[in-house]
Amino acid sequence: MLMIDPRISKSEALSTVQKQEGIWGKLMKKKAPVTAVEQGWVPFWTHPYTLHTSRSIIHGRIAIETYQGLSAILPEDVTIRSEENIDGYQLPPGSGEDRGKAYEALYWEAFAKEKKRAHIHVDIEPGFLLYVPYWILYRGQEHVEITAVDALNGKIDPSMKDSILQSLAAETV
């Protein structure tokens, strides 16, 4: 499996969630305590690309999450490596490769930034499945709630919650 190494530890992920709850705790309903934390590996179809604009040529990689189609442009300094045995839960892919989604996400990203929009040209290469690390925090006993923390940047990622829940539901069917 191709993967990116996590940059944020389990304790850092817990600390991030606790800090945010401290800030917002007075405004929101108190949440149940965290009962478990596990590392989850979320599958993304990842496409190398070349973006031509009126000002430059940019090479990079765009990743499209396989359940909700969420997109992310990967930082250039991210190292991708192959690993057979991983710690944590490897989520199953939700959909097959779709270069059209990658093209559309990248085009609209460039469209928002480029003034001479007629000069945008995107070349998307065939993709590969890449697993991105997240910390999944579970709360509650009867009604379990999850929080996803990106293990690359340490930020809580509410948009990833639905994707993780869909993958868990697909596994139980």
Chimera marker file (.cmm) of the C-alpha trace (Angstrom):
<marker_set name="trace">
<marker id="1" x="0.000" y="0.000" z="0.000" r="1" g="1" b="0" radius="0.5"/>
<marker id="2" x="1.219" y="3.510" z="-0.787" r="1" g="1" b="0" radius="0.5"/>
<marker id="3" x="0.998" y="5.828" z="2.194" r="1" g="1" b="0" radius="0.5"/>
<marker id="4" x="2.134" y="9.059" z="3.786" r="1" g="1" b="0" radius="0.5"/>
<marker id="5" x="3.740" y="8.890" z="7.238" r="1" g="1" b="0" radius="0.5"/>
<marker id="6" x="1.829" y="10.702" z="9.985" r="1" g="1" b="0" radius="0.5"/>
<marker id="7" x="3.402" y="13.878" z="11.351" r="1" g="1" b="0" radius="0.5"/>
<marker id="8" x="1.085" y="14.220" z="14.349" r="1" g="1" b="0" radius="0.5"/>
<marker id="9" x="1.126" y="11.751" z="17.251" r="1" g="1" b="0" radius="0.5"/>
<marker id="10" x="-1.882" y="10.297" z="19.020" r="1" g="1" b="0" radius="0.5"/>
<marker id="11" x="-1.255" y="12.529" z="22.070" r="1" g="1" b="0" radius="0.5"/>
<marker id="12" x="-1.007" y="15.637" z="19.861" r="1" g="1" b="0" radius="0.5"/>
<marker id="13" x="-4.347" y="14.747" z="18.239" r="1" g="1" b="0" radius="0.5"/>
<marker id="14" x="-5.988" y="14.386" z="21.665" r="1" g="1" b="0" radius="0.5"/>
<marker id="15" x="-4.465" y="17.681" z="22.774" r="1" g="1" b="0" radius="0.5"/>
<marker id="16" x="-5.860" y="19.447" z="19.688" r="1" g="1" b="0" radius="0.5"/>
<marker id="17" x="-9.375" y="18.212" z="20.427" r="1" g="1" b="0" radius="0.5"/>
<marker id="18" x="-9.147" y="19.100" z="24.124" r="1" g="1" b="0" radius="0.5"/>
<marker id="19" x="-7.929" y="22.635" z="23.328" r="1" g="1" b="0" radius="0.5"/>
<marker id="20" x="-10.767" y="23.220" z="20.878" r="1" g="1" b="0" radius="0.5"/>
<marker id="21" x="-13.305" y="21.951" z="23.376" r="1" g="1" b="0" radius="0.5"/>
<marker id="22" x="-11.876" y="24.332" z="25.983" r="1" g="1" b="0" radius="0.5"/>
<marker id="23" x="-12.346" y="27.271" z="23.624" r="1" g="1" b="0" radius="0.5"/>
<marker id="24" x="-15.841" y="26.340" z="22.457" r="1" g="1" b="0" radius="0.5"/>
<marker id="25" x="-16.977" y="24.446" z="25.542" r="1" g="1" b="0" radius="0.5"/>
<marker id="26" x="-18.823" y="27.391" z="27.038" r="1" g="1" b="0" radius="0.5"/>
<marker id="27" x="-20.859" y="27.911" z="23.877" r="1" g="1" b="0" radius="0.5"/>
<marker id="28" x="-21.644" y="24.316" z="22.965" r="1" g="1" b="0" radius="0.5"/>
<marker id="29" x="-23.143" y="21.316" z="24.692" r="1" g="1" b="0" radius="0.5"/>
<marker id="30" x="-20.544" y="19.373" z="26.658" r="1" g="1" b="0" radius="0.5"/>
<marker id="31" x="-19.388" y="16.309" z="24.737" r="1" g="1" b="0" radius="0.5"/>
<marker id="32" x="-18.872" y="12.836" z="26.115" r="1" g="1" b="0" radius="0.5"/>
<marker id="33" x="-15.254" y="11.992" z="26.952" r="1" g="1" b="0" radius="0.5"/>
<marker id="34" x="-13.051" y="10.303" z="24.377" r="1" g="1" b="0" radius="0.5"/>
<marker id="35" x="-13.335" y="6.534" z="24.884" r="1" g="1" b="0" radius="0.5"/>
<marker id="36" x="-10.899" y="5.340" z="22.211" r="1" g="1" b="0" radius="0.5"/>
<marker id="37" x="-8.445" y="6.622" z="19.618" r="1" g="1" b="0" radius="0.5"/>
<marker id="38" x="-7.204" y="4.716" z="16.597" r="1" g="1" b="0" radius="0.5"/>
<marker id="39" x="-5.225" y="5.515" z="13.535" r="1" g="1" b="0" radius="0.5"/>
<marker id="40" x="-7.213" y="5.310" z="10.324" r="1" g="1" b="0" radius="0.5"/>
<marker id="41" x="-5.826" y="5.262" z="6.808" r="1" g="1" b="0" radius="0.5"/>
<marker id="42" x="-8.188" y="7.041" z="4.404" r="1" g="1" b="0" radius="0.5"/>
<marker id="43" x="-7.893" y="6.141" z="0.691" r="1" g="1" b="0" radius="0.5"/>
<marker id="44" x="-7.428" y="8.922" z="-1.868" r="1" g="1" b="0" radius="0.5"/>
<marker id="45" x="-7.038" y="8.592" z="-5.637" r="1" g="1" b="0" radius="0.5"/>
<marker id="46" x="-3.906" y="10.621" z="-6.226" r="1" g="1" b="0" radius="0.5"/>
<marker id="47" x="-3.032" y="12.115" z="-9.597" r="1" g="1" b="0" radius="0.5"/>
<marker id="48" x="0.188" y="13.813" z="-10.645" r="1" g="1" b="0" radius="0.5"/>
<marker id="49" x="-0.648" y="16.923" z="-12.649" r="1" g="1" b="0" radius="0.5"/>
<marker id="50" x="0.799" y="19.750" z="-14.673" r="1" g="1" b="0" radius="0.5"/>
<marker id="51" x="-1.017" y="23.074" z="-14.512" r="1" g="1" b="0" radius="0.5"/>
<marker id="52" x="-0.269" y="25.662" z="-17.188" r="1" g="1" b="0" radius="0.5"/>
<marker id="53" x="-1.354" y="29.241" z="-16.477" r="1" g="1" b="0" radius="0.5"/>
<marker id="54" x="-0.478" y="32.544" z="-18.076" r="1" g="1" b="0" radius="0.5"/>
<marker id="55" x="2.195" y="33.047" z="-15.410" r="1" g="1" b="0" radius="0.5"/>
<marker id="56" x="3.691" y="29.625" z="-14.744" r="1" g="1" b="0" radius="0.5"/>
<marker id="57" x="3.812" y="25.873" z="-15.113" r="1" g="1" b="0" radius="0.5"/>
<marker id="58" x="3.152" y="23.996" z="-11.878" r="1" g="1" b="0" radius="0.5"/>
<marker id="59" x="3.732" y="20.295" z="-11.237" r="1" g="1" b="0" radius="0.5"/>
<marker id="60" x="2.071" y="18.628" z="-8.279" r="1" g="1" b="0" radius="0.5"/>
<marker id="61" x="-0.286" y="15.948" z="-7.005" r="1" g="1" b="0" radius="0.5"/>
<marker id="62" x="-3.991" y="16.229" z="-6.296" r="1" g="1" b="0" radius="0.5"/>
<marker id="63" x="-5.762" y="13.699" z="-4.091" r="1" g="1" b="0" radius="0.5"/>
<marker id="64" x="-9.473" y="12.866" z="-4.297" r="1" g="1" b="0" radius="0.5"/>
<marker id="65" x="-11.006" y="11.063" z="-1.318" r="1" g="1" b="0" radius="0.5"/>
<marker id="66" x="-12.919" y="7.944" z="-2.442" r="1" g="1" b="0" radius="0.5"/>
<marker id="67" x="-16.240" y="8.399" z="-0.592" r="1" g="1" b="0" radius="0.5"/>
<marker id="68" x="-17.235" y="12.085" z="-0.655" r="1" g="1" b="0" radius="0.5"/>
<marker id="69" x="-14.890" y="13.192" z="-3.452" r="1" g="1" b="0" radius="0.5"/>
<marker id="70" x="-13.136" y="15.689" z="-1.174" r="1" g="1" b="0" radius="0.5"/>
<marker id="71" x="-10.018" y="17.091" z="-2.805" r="1" g="1" b="0" radius="0.5"/>
<marker id="72" x="-6.635" y="18.130" z="-1.478" r="1" g="1" b="0" radius="0.5"/>
<marker id="73" x="-3.522" y="19.381" z="-3.211" r="1" g="1" b="0" radius="0.5"/>
<marker id="74" x="-0.634" y="17.530" z="-1.614" r="1" g="1" b="0" radius="0.5"/>
<marker id="75" x="2.332" y="19.537" z="-0.373" r="1" g="1" b="0" radius="0.5"/>
<marker id="76" x="5.479" y="19.066" z="-2.434" r="1" g="1" b="0" radius="0.5"/>
<marker id="77" x="7.505" y="17.912" z="0.564" r="1" g="1" b="0" radius="0.5"/>
<marker id="78" x="5.222" y="14.936" z="1.307" r="1" g="1" b="0" radius="0.5"/>
<marker id="79" x="7.052" y="11.641" z="0.963" r="1" g="1" b="0" radius="0.5"/>
<marker id="80" x="5.025" y="8.742" z="-0.390" r="1" g="1" b="0" radius="0.5"/>
<marker id="81" x="6.247" y="5.297" z="0.525" r="1" g="1" b="0" radius="0.5"/>
<marker id="82" x="5.176" y="1.694" z="0.181" r="1" g="1" b="0" radius="0.5"/>
<marker id="83" x="4.360" y="-0.300" z="3.308" r="1" g="1" b="0" radius="0.5"/>
<marker id="84" x="2.786" y="-3.738" z="3.659" r="1" g="1" b="0" radius="0.5"/>
<marker id="85" x="2.088" y="-3.775" z="7.410" r="1" g="1" b="0" radius="0.5"/>
<marker id="86" x="0.547" y="-0.721" z="9.019" r="1" g="1" b="0" radius="0.5"/>
<marker id="87" x="-0.783" y="0.092" z="12.457" r="1" g="1" b="0" radius="0.5"/>
<marker id="88" x="-4.397" y="1.134" z="12.542" r="1" g="1" b="0" radius="0.5"/>
<marker id="89" x="-7.480" y="0.690" z="10.425" r="1" g="1" b="0" radius="0.5"/>
<marker id="90" x="-7.162" y="0.745" z="6.647" r="1" g="1" b="0" radius="0.5"/>
<marker id="91" x="-10.450" y="2.033" z="5.245" r="1" g="1" b="0" radius="0.5"/>
<marker id="92" x="-11.604" y="0.274" z="2.076" r="1" g="1" b="0" radius="0.5"/>
<marker id="93" x="-11.787" y="2.425" z="-1.081" r="1" g="1" b="0" radius="0.5"/>
<marker id="94" x="-15.274" y="3.764" z="-1.758" r="1" g="1" b="0" radius="0.5"/>
<marker id="95" x="-15.058" y="4.358" z="-5.501" r="1" g="1" b="0" radius="0.5"/>
<marker id="96" x="-12.854" y="3.757" z="-8.474" r="1" g="1" b="0" radius="0.5"/>
<marker id="97" x="-10.498" y="6.223" z="-10.051" r="1" g="1" b="0" radius="0.5"/>
<marker id="98" x="-12.127" y="9.262" z="-11.648" r="1" g="1" b="0" radius="0.5"/>
<marker id="99" x="-9.682" y="11.552" z="-13.437" r="1" g="1" b="0" radius="0.5"/>
<marker id="100" x="-12.566" y="13.878" z="-14.256" r="1" g="1" b="0" radius="0.5"/>
<marker id="101" x="-13.055" y="14.731" z="-10.555" r="1" g="1" b="0" radius="0.5"/>
<marker id="102" x="-9.342" y="15.453" z="-10.211" r="1" g="1" b="0" radius="0.5"/>
<marker id="103" x="-9.401" y="17.663" z="-13.319" r="1" g="1" b="0" radius="0.5"/>
<marker id="104" x="-12.476" y="19.565" z="-12.149" r="1" g="1" b="0" radius="0.5"/>
<marker id="105" x="-11.132" y="20.172" z="-8.623" r="1" g="1" b="0" radius="0.5"/>
<marker id="106" x="-7.780" y="21.400" z="-9.902" r="1" g="1" b="0" radius="0.5"/>
<marker id="107" x="-9.284" y="23.516" z="-12.679" r="1" g="1" b="0" radius="0.5"/>
<marker id="108" x="-11.604" y="25.373" z="-10.285" r="1" g="1" b="0" radius="0.5"/>
<marker id="109" x="-8.763" y="25.885" z="-7.812" r="1" g="1" b="0" radius="0.5"/>
<marker id="110" x="-6.725" y="27.513" z="-10.593" r="1" g="1" b="0" radius="0.5"/>
<marker id="111" x="-9.769" y="29.385" z="-11.930" r="1" g="1" b="0" radius="0.5"/>
<marker id="112" x="-10.220" y="31.112" z="-8.565" r="1" g="1" b="0" radius="0.5"/>
<marker id="113" x="-6.603" y="32.322" z="-8.556" r="1" g="1" b="0" radius="0.5"/>
<marker id="114" x="-5.850" y="33.044" z="-12.217" r="1" g="1" b="0" radius="0.5"/>
<marker id="115" x="-6.879" y="36.392" z="-13.710" r="1" g="1" b="0" radius="0.5"/>
<marker id="116" x="-6.465" y="35.317" z="-17.355" r="1" g="1" b="0" radius="0.5"/>
<marker id="117" x="-8.752" y="32.330" z="-17.139" r="1" g="1" b="0" radius="0.5"/>
<marker id="118" x="-8.528" y="31.496" z="-20.830" r="1" g="1" b="0" radius="0.5"/>
<marker id="119" x="-4.906" y="30.515" z="-20.225" r="1" g="1" b="0" radius="0.5"/>
<marker id="120" x="-5.601" y="27.642" z="-17.820" r="1" g="1" b="0" radius="0.5"/>
<marker id="121" x="-4.652" y="24.189" z="-19.071" r="1" g="1" b="0" radius="0.5"/>
<marker id="122" x="-4.533" y="21.101" z="-16.850" r="1" g="1" b="0" radius="0.5"/>
<marker id="123" x="-2.907" y="17.744" z="-17.644" r="1" g="1" b="0" radius="0.5"/>
<marker id="124" x="-3.945" y="14.974" z="-15.253" r="1" g="1" b="0" radius="0.5"/>
<marker id="125" x="-1.949" y="11.741" z="-15.237" r="1" g="1" b="0" radius="0.5"/>
<marker id="126" x="-3.392" y="8.335" z="-14.306" r="1" g="1" b="0" radius="0.5"/>
<marker id="127" x="-3.849" y="7.976" z="-10.574" r="1" g="1" b="0" radius="0.5"/>
<marker id="128" x="-2.837" y="5.623" z="-7.824" r="1" g="1" b="0" radius="0.5"/>
<marker id="129" x="-4.426" y="4.792" z="-4.493" r="1" g="1" b="0" radius="0.5"/>
<marker id="130" x="-2.740" y="6.609" z="-1.601" r="1" g="1" b="0" radius="0.5"/>
<marker id="131" x="-3.589" y="6.157" z="2.071" r="1" g="1" b="0" radius="0.5"/>
<marker id="132" x="-3.525" y="9.327" z="4.186" r="1" g="1" b="0" radius="0.5"/>
<marker id="133" x="-3.313" y="9.057" z="7.998" r="1" g="1" b="0" radius="0.5"/>
<marker id="134" x="-6.033" y="10.349" z="10.314" r="1" g="1" b="0" radius="0.5"/>
<marker id="135" x="-6.593" y="9.948" z="14.023" r="1" g="1" b="0" radius="0.5"/>
<marker id="136" x="-10.151" y="8.797" z="14.734" r="1" g="1" b="0" radius="0.5"/>
<marker id="137" x="-11.436" y="9.701" z="18.192" r="1" g="1" b="0" radius="0.5"/>
<marker id="138" x="-14.493" y="7.847" z="19.493" r="1" g="1" b="0" radius="0.5"/>
<marker id="139" x="-16.819" y="9.261" z="22.172" r="1" g="1" b="0" radius="0.5"/>
<marker id="140" x="-19.736" y="7.832" z="24.084" r="1" g="1" b="0" radius="0.5"/>
<marker id="141" x="-21.055" y="4.374" z="24.796" r="1" g="1" b="0" radius="0.5"/>
<marker id="142" x="-24.609" y="4.072" z="23.486" r="1" g="1" b="0" radius="0.5"/>
<marker id="143" x="-24.426" y="6.738" z="20.779" r="1" g="1" b="0" radius="0.5"/>
<marker id="144" x="-20.894" y="6.785" z="19.451" r="1" g="1" b="0" radius="0.5"/>
<marker id="145" x="-19.632" y="10.006" z="17.903" r="1" g="1" b="0" radius="0.5"/>
<marker id="146" x="-16.370" y="10.341" z="16.009" r="1" g="1" b="0" radius="0.5"/>
<marker id="147" x="-13.937" y="13.173" z="15.413" r="1" g="1" b="0" radius="0.5"/>
<marker id="148" x="-11.314" y="12.978" z="12.652" r="1" g="1" b="0" radius="0.5"/>
<marker id="149" x="-7.954" y="14.686" z="13.130" r="1" g="1" b="0" radius="0.5"/>
<marker id="150" x="-5.655" y="14.987" z="10.122" r="1" g="1" b="0" radius="0.5"/>
<marker id="151" x="-2.402" y="13.262" z="11.126" r="1" g="1" b="0" radius="0.5"/>
<marker id="152" x="-0.422" y="15.420" z="8.665" r="1" g="1" b="0" radius="0.5"/>
<marker id="153" x="-1.328" y="18.869" z="9.976" r="1" g="1" b="0" radius="0.5"/>
<marker id="154" x="-3.089" y="18.209" z="13.303" r="1" g="1" b="0" radius="0.5"/>
<marker id="155" x="-6.324" y="19.950" z="12.341" r="1" g="1" b="0" radius="0.5"/>
<marker id="156" x="-9.778" y="18.618" z="13.131" r="1" g="1" b="0" radius="0.5"/>
<marker id="157" x="-11.387" y="17.698" z="9.799" r="1" g="1" b="0" radius="0.5"/>
<marker id="158" x="-15.209" y="17.669" z="10.135" r="1" g="1" b="0" radius="0.5"/>
<marker id="159" x="-15.652" y="16.964" z="6.419" r="1" g="1" b="0" radius="0.5"/>
<marker id="160" x="-13.873" y="13.609" z="6.802" r="1" g="1" b="0" radius="0.5"/>
<marker id="161" x="-16.373" y="12.331" z="9.377" r="1" g="1" b="0" radius="0.5"/>
<marker id="162" x="-18.967" y="11.305" z="6.750" r="1" g="1" b="0" radius="0.5"/>
<marker id="163" x="-16.353" y="9.494" z="4.675" r="1" g="1" b="0" radius="0.5"/>
<marker id="164" x="-15.126" y="7.511" z="7.675" r="1" g="1" b="0" radius="0.5"/>
<marker id="165" x="-18.685" y="6.624" z="8.692" r="1" g="1" b="0" radius="0.5"/>
<marker id="166" x="-19.512" y="5.521" z="5.123" r="1" g="1" b="0" radius="0.5"/>
<marker id="167" x="-16.454" y="3.272" z="5.032" r="1" g="1" b="0" radius="0.5"/>
<marker id="168" x="-17.329" y="1.724" z="8.394" r="1" g="1" b="0" radius="0.5"/>
<marker id="169" x="-20.906" y="1.129" z="7.227" r="1" g="1" b="0" radius="0.5"/>
<marker id="170" x="-19.672" y="-0.458" z="3.974" r="1" g="1" b="0" radius="0.5"/>
<marker id="171" x="-17.530" y="-2.881" z="5.990" r="1" g="1" b="0" radius="0.5"/>
<marker id="172" x="-20.489" y="-4.051" z="8.102" r="1" g="1" b="0" radius="0.5"/>
<marker id="173" x="-22.761" y="-4.804" z="5.127" r="1" g="1" b="0" radius="0.5"/>
<link id1="1" id2="2" r="1" g="1" b="0" radius="0.2"/>
<link id1="2" id2="3" r="1" g="1" b="0" radius="0.2"/>
<link id1="3" id2="4" r="1" g="1" b="0" radius="0.2"/>
<link id1="4" id2="5" r="1" g="1" b="0" radius="0.2"/>
<link id1="5" id2="6" r="1" g="1" b="0" radius="0.2"/>
<link id1="6" id2="7" r="1" g="1" b="0" radius="0.2"/>
<link id1="7" id2="8" r="1" g="1" b="0" radius="0.2"/>
<link id1="8" id2="9" r="1" g="1" b="0" radius="0.2"/>
<link id1="9" id2="10" r="1" g="1" b="0" radius="0.2"/>
<link id1="10" id2="11" r="1" g="1" b="0" radius="0.2"/>
<link id1="11" id2="12" r="1" g="1" b="0" radius="0.2"/>
<link id1="12" id2="13" r="1" g="1" b="0" radius="0.2"/>
<link id1="13" id2="14" r="1" g="1" b="0" radius="0.2"/>
<link id1="14" id2="15" r="1" g="1" b="0" radius="0.2"/>
<link id1="15" id2="16" r="1" g="1" b="0" radius="0.2"/>
<link id1="16" id2="17" r="1" g="1" b="0" radius="0.2"/>
<link id1="17" id2="18" r="1" g="1" b="0" radius="0.2"/>
<link id1="18" id2="19" r="1" g="1" b="0" radius="0.2"/>
<link id1="19" id2="20" r="1" g="1" b="0" radius="0.2"/>
<link id1="20" id2="21" r="1" g="1" b="0" radius="0.2"/>
<link id1="21" id2="22" r="1" g="1" b="0" radius="0.2"/>
<link id1="22" id2="23" r="1" g="1" b="0" radius="0.2"/>
<link id1="23" id2="24" r="1" g="1" b="0" radius="0.2"/>
<link id1="24" id2="25" r="1" g="1" b="0" radius="0.2"/>
<link id1="25" id2="26" r="1" g="1" b="0" radius="0.2"/>
<link id1="26" id2="27" r="1" g="1" b="0" radius="0.2"/>
<link id1="27" id2="28" r="1" g="1" b="0" radius="0.2"/>
<link id1="28" id2="29" r="1" g="1" b="0" radius="0.2"/>
<link id1="29" id2="30" r="1" g="1" b="0" radius="0.2"/>
<link id1="30" id2="31" r="1" g="1" b="0" radius="0.2"/>
<link id1="31" id2="32" r="1" g="1" b="0" radius="0.2"/>
<link id1="32" id2="33" r="1" g="1" b="0" radius="0.2"/>
<link id1="33" id2="34" r="1" g="1" b="0" radius="0.2"/>
<link id1="34" id2="35" r="1" g="1" b="0" radius="0.2"/>
<link id1="35" id2="36" r="1" g="1" b="0" radius="0.2"/>
<link id1="36" id2="37" r="1" g="1" b="0" radius="0.2"/>
<link id1="37" id2="38" r="1" g="1" b="0" radius="0.2"/>
<link id1="38" id2="39" r="1" g="1" b="0" radius="0.2"/>
<link id1="39" id2="40" r="1" g="1" b="0" radius="0.2"/>
<link id1="40" id2="41" r="1" g="1" b="0" radius="0.2"/>
<link id1="41" id2="42" r="1" g="1" b="0" radius="0.2"/>
<link id1="42" id2="43" r="1" g="1" b="0" radius="0.2"/>
<link id1="43" id2="44" r="1" g="1" b="0" radius="0.2"/>
<link id1="44" id2="45" r="1" g="1" b="0" radius="0.2"/>
<link id1="45" id2="46" r="1" g="1" b="0" radius="0.2"/>
<link id1="46" id2="47" r="1" g="1" b="0" radius="0.2"/>
<link id1="47" id2="48" r="1" g="1" b="0" radius="0.2"/>
<link id1="48" id2="49" r="1" g="1" b="0" radius="0.2"/>
<link id1="49" id2="50" r="1" g="1" b="0" radius="0.2"/>
<link id1="50" id2="51" r="1" g="1" b="0" radius="0.2"/>
<link id1="51" id2="52" r="1" g="1" b="0" radius="0.2"/>
<link id1="52" id2="53" r="1" g="1" b="0" radius="0.2"/>
<link id1="53" id2="54" r="1" g="1" b="0" radius="0.2"/>
<link id1="54" id2="55" r="1" g="1" b="0" radius="0.2"/>
<link id1="55" id2="56" r="1" g="1" b="0" radius="0.2"/>
<link id1="56" id2="57" r="1" g="1" b="0" radius="0.2"/>
<link id1="57" id2="58" r="1" g="1" b="0" radius="0.2"/>
<link id1="58" id2="59" r="1" g="1" b="0" radius="0.2"/>
<link id1="59" id2="60" r="1" g="1" b="0" radius="0.2"/>
<link id1="60" id2="61" r="1" g="1" b="0" radius="0.2"/>
<link id1="61" id2="62" r="1" g="1" b="0" radius="0.2"/>
<link id1="62" id2="63" r="1" g="1" b="0" radius="0.2"/>
<link id1="63" id2="64" r="1" g="1" b="0" radius="0.2"/>
<link id1="64" id2="65" r="1" g="1" b="0" radius="0.2"/>
<link id1="65" id2="66" r="1" g="1" b="0" radius="0.2"/>
<link id1="66" id2="67" r="1" g="1" b="0" radius="0.2"/>
<link id1="67" id2="68" r="1" g="1" b="0" radius="0.2"/>
<link id1="68" id2="69" r="1" g="1" b="0" radius="0.2"/>
<link id1="69" id2="70" r="1" g="1" b="0" radius="0.2"/>
<link id1="70" id2="71" r="1" g="1" b="0" radius="0.2"/>
<link id1="71" id2="72" r="1" g="1" b="0" radius="0.2"/>
<link id1="72" id2="73" r="1" g="1" b="0" radius="0.2"/>
<link id1="73" id2="74" r="1" g="1" b="0" radius="0.2"/>
<link id1="74" id2="75" r="1" g="1" b="0" radius="0.2"/>
<link id1="75" id2="76" r="1" g="1" b="0" radius="0.2"/>
<link id1="76" id2="77" r="1" g="1" b="0" radius="0.2"/>
<link id1="77" id2="78" r="1" g="1" b="0" radius="0.2"/>
<link id1="78" id2="79" r="1" g="1" b="0" radius="0.2"/>
<link id1="79" id2="80" r="1" g="1" b="0" radius="0.2"/>
<link id1="80" id2="81" r="1" g="1" b="0" radius="0.2"/>
<link id1="81" id2="82" r="1" g="1" b="0" radius="0.2"/>
<link id1="82" id2="83" r="1" g="1" b="0" radius="0.2"/>
<link id1="83" id2="84" r="1" g="1" b="0" radius="0.2"/>
<link id1="84" id2="85" r="1" g="1" b="0" radius="0.2"/>
<link id1="85" id2="86" r="1" g="1" b="0" radius="0.2"/>
<link id1="86" id2="87" r="1" g="1" b="0" radius="0.2"/>
<link id1="87" id2="88" r="1" g="1" b="0" radius="0.2"/>
<link id1="88" id2="89" r="1" g="1" b="0" radius="0.2"/>
<link id1="89" id2="90" r="1" g="1" b="0" radius="0.2"/>
<link id1="90" id2="91" r="1" g="1" b="0" radius="0.2"/>
<link id1="91" id2="92" r="1" g="1" b="0" radius="0.2"/>
<link id1="92" id2="93" r="1" g="1" b="0" radius="0.2"/>
<link id1="93" id2="94" r="1" g="1" b="0" radius="0.2"/>
<link id1="94" id2="95" r="1" g="1" b="0" radius="0.2"/>
<link id1="95" id2="96" r="1" g="1" b="0" radius="0.2"/>
<link id1="96" id2="97" r="1" g="1" b="0" radius="0.2"/>
<link id1="97" id2="98" r="1" g="1" b="0" radius="0.2"/>
<link id1="98" id2="99" r="1" g="1" b="0" radius="0.2"/>
<link id1="99" id2="100" r="1" g="1" b="0" radius="0.2"/>
<link id1="100" id2="101" r="1" g="1" b="0" radius="0.2"/>
<link id1="101" id2="102" r="1" g="1" b="0" radius="0.2"/>
<link id1="102" id2="103" r="1" g="1" b="0" radius="0.2"/>
<link id1="103" id2="104" r="1" g="1" b="0" radius="0.2"/>
<link id1="104" id2="105" r="1" g="1" b="0" radius="0.2"/>
<link id1="105" id2="106" r="1" g="1" b="0" radius="0.2"/>
<link id1="106" id2="107" r="1" g="1" b="0" radius="0.2"/>
<link id1="107" id2="108" r="1" g="1" b="0" radius="0.2"/>
<link id1="108" id2="109" r="1" g="1" b="0" radius="0.2"/>
<link id1="109" id2="110" r="1" g="1" b="0" radius="0.2"/>
<link id1="110" id2="111" r="1" g="1" b="0" radius="0.2"/>
<link id1="111" id2="112" r="1" g="1" b="0" radius="0.2"/>
<link id1="112" id2="113" r="1" g="1" b="0" radius="0.2"/>
<link id1="113" id2="114" r="1" g="1" b="0" radius="0.2"/>
<link id1="114" id2="115" r="1" g="1" b="0" radius="0.2"/>
<link id1="115" id2="116" r="1" g="1" b="0" radius="0.2"/>
<link id1="116" id2="117" r="1" g="1" b="0" radius="0.2"/>
<link id1="117" id2="118" r="1" g="1" b="0" radius="0.2"/>
<link id1="118" id2="119" r="1" g="1" b="0" radius="0.2"/>
<link id1="119" id2="120" r="1" g="1" b="0" radius="0.2"/>
<link id1="120" id2="121" r="1" g="1" b="0" radius="0.2"/>
<link id1="121" id2="122" r="1" g="1" b="0" radius="0.2"/>
<link id1="122" id2="123" r="1" g="1" b="0" radius="0.2"/>
<link id1="123" id2="124" r="1" g="1" b="0" radius="0.2"/>
<link id1="124" id2="125" r="1" g="1" b="0" radius="0.2"/>
<link id1="125" id2="126" r="1" g="1" b="0" radius="0.2"/>
<link id1="126" id2="127" r="1" g="1" b="0" radius="0.2"/>
<link id1="127" id2="128" r="1" g="1" b="0" radius="0.2"/>
<link id1="128" id2="129" r="1" g="1" b="0" radius="0.2"/>
<link id1="129" id2="130" r="1" g="1" b="0" radius="0.2"/>
<link id1="130" id2="131" r="1" g="1" b="0" radius="0.2"/>
<link id1="131" id2="132" r="1" g="1" b="0" radius="0.2"/>
<link id1="132" id2="133" r="1" g="1" b="0" radius="0.2"/>
<link id1="133" id2="134" r="1" g="1" b="0" radius="0.2"/>
<link id1="134" id2="135" r="1" g="1" b="0" radius="0.2"/>
<link id1="135" id2="136" r="1" g="1" b="0" radius="0.2"/>
<link id1="136" id2="137" r="1" g="1" b="0" radius="0.2"/>
<link id1="137" id2="138" r="1" g="1" b="0" radius="0.2"/>
<link id1="138" id2="139" r="1" g="1" b="0" radius="0.2"/>
<link id1="139" id2="140" r="1" g="1" b="0" radius="0.2"/>
<link id1="140" id2="141" r="1" g="1" b="0" radius="0.2"/>
<link id1="141" id2="142" r="1" g="1" b="0" radius="0.2"/>
<link id1="142" id2="143" r="1" g="1" b="0" radius="0.2"/>
<link id1="143" id2="144" r="1" g="1" b="0" radius="0.2"/>
<link id1="144" id2="145" r="1" g="1" b="0" radius="0.2"/>
<link id1="145" id2="146" r="1" g="1" b="0" radius="0.2"/>
<link id1="146" id2="147" r="1" g="1" b="0" radius="0.2"/>
<link id1="147" id2="148" r="1" g="1" b="0" radius="0.2"/>
<link id1="148" id2="149" r="1" g="1" b="0" radius="0.2"/>
<link id1="149" id2="150" r="1" g="1" b="0" radius="0.2"/>
<link id1="150" id2="151" r="1" g="1" b="0" radius="0.2"/>
<link id1="151" id2="152" r="1" g="1" b="0" radius="0.2"/>
<link id1="152" id2="153" r="1" g="1" b="0" radius="0.2"/>
<link id1="153" id2="154" r="1" g="1" b="0" radius="0.2"/>
<link id1="154" id2="155" r="1" g="1" b="0" radius="0.2"/>
<link id1="155" id2="156" r="1" g="1" b="0" radius="0.2"/>
<link id1="156" id2="157" r="1" g="1" b="0" radius="0.2"/>
<link id1="157" id2="158" r="1" g="1" b="0" radius="0.2"/>
<link id1="158" id2="159" r="1" g="1" b="0" radius="0.2"/>
<link id1="159" id2="160" r="1" g="1" b="0" radius="0.2"/>
<link id1="160" id2="161" r="1" g="1" b="0" radius="0.2"/>
<link id1="161" id2="162" r="1" g="1" b="0" radius="0.2"/>
<link id1="162" id2="163" r="1" g="1" b="0" radius="0.2"/>
<link id1="163" id2="164" r="1" g="1" b="0" radius="0.2"/>
<link id1="164" id2="165" r="1" g="1" b="0" radius="0.2"/>
<link id1="165" id2="166" r="1" g="1" b="0" radius="0.2"/>
<link id1="166" id2="167" r="1" g="1" b="0" radius="0.2"/>
<link id1="167" id2="168" r="1" g="1" b="0" radius="0.2"/>
<link id1="168" id2="169" r="1" g="1" b="0" radius="0.2"/>
<link id1="169" id2="170" r="1" g="1" b="0" radius="0.2"/>
<link id1="170" id2="171" r="1" g="1" b="0" radius="0.2"/>
<link id1="171" id2="172" r="1" g="1" b="0" radius="0.2"/>
<link id1="172" id2="173" r="1" g="1" b="0" radius="0.2"/>
</marker_set>
